[in-house]
Amino acid sequence: MKINKIIRFIPSIIWMSVIFYFSSRQTTGIGGTNETNRFLILKSFHLIEYAFLAGLLSLAIFKKKWVILIAYLYAISDEIHQSFVPGRTSRLRDTLIDLIGILIGIFIIDKIFSKKKQV
């Protein structure tokens, strides 16, 4: 029983590692030189990666408040991590964008599972 709980977290841990890897890299060259395009592309990455994380965490943890808490604490720790990476910055705004992604991910998972229950 306990091993099944641990196994359910493996996809989330792998995805957190992917986020950590990309946070360790510089973003120069992404989005070109147009600042608006660059901003939209980079912030879209935030939304997508944290929506995906929330979805994976939802499969491991069934309580939404815990999914939100864990994913958001990870987003905060990721921004702190970025403050130590040359060429990267740490911004509260990015954690709020991550939080929106987390909420979107939970919404999508809820919709998927509510449809399965209806069928």
Secondary structure, DSSP 8 states (H G I E B T S, - for coil): -HHHHHHHHHHHHHHHHHHHHHHTS--TTTT-S-HHHHHHHHHHHHHHHHHHHHHHHHHH---HHHHHHHHHHHHHHHHHHHTTSTT----HHHHHHHHHHHHHHHHHHHHHHHHHHH-
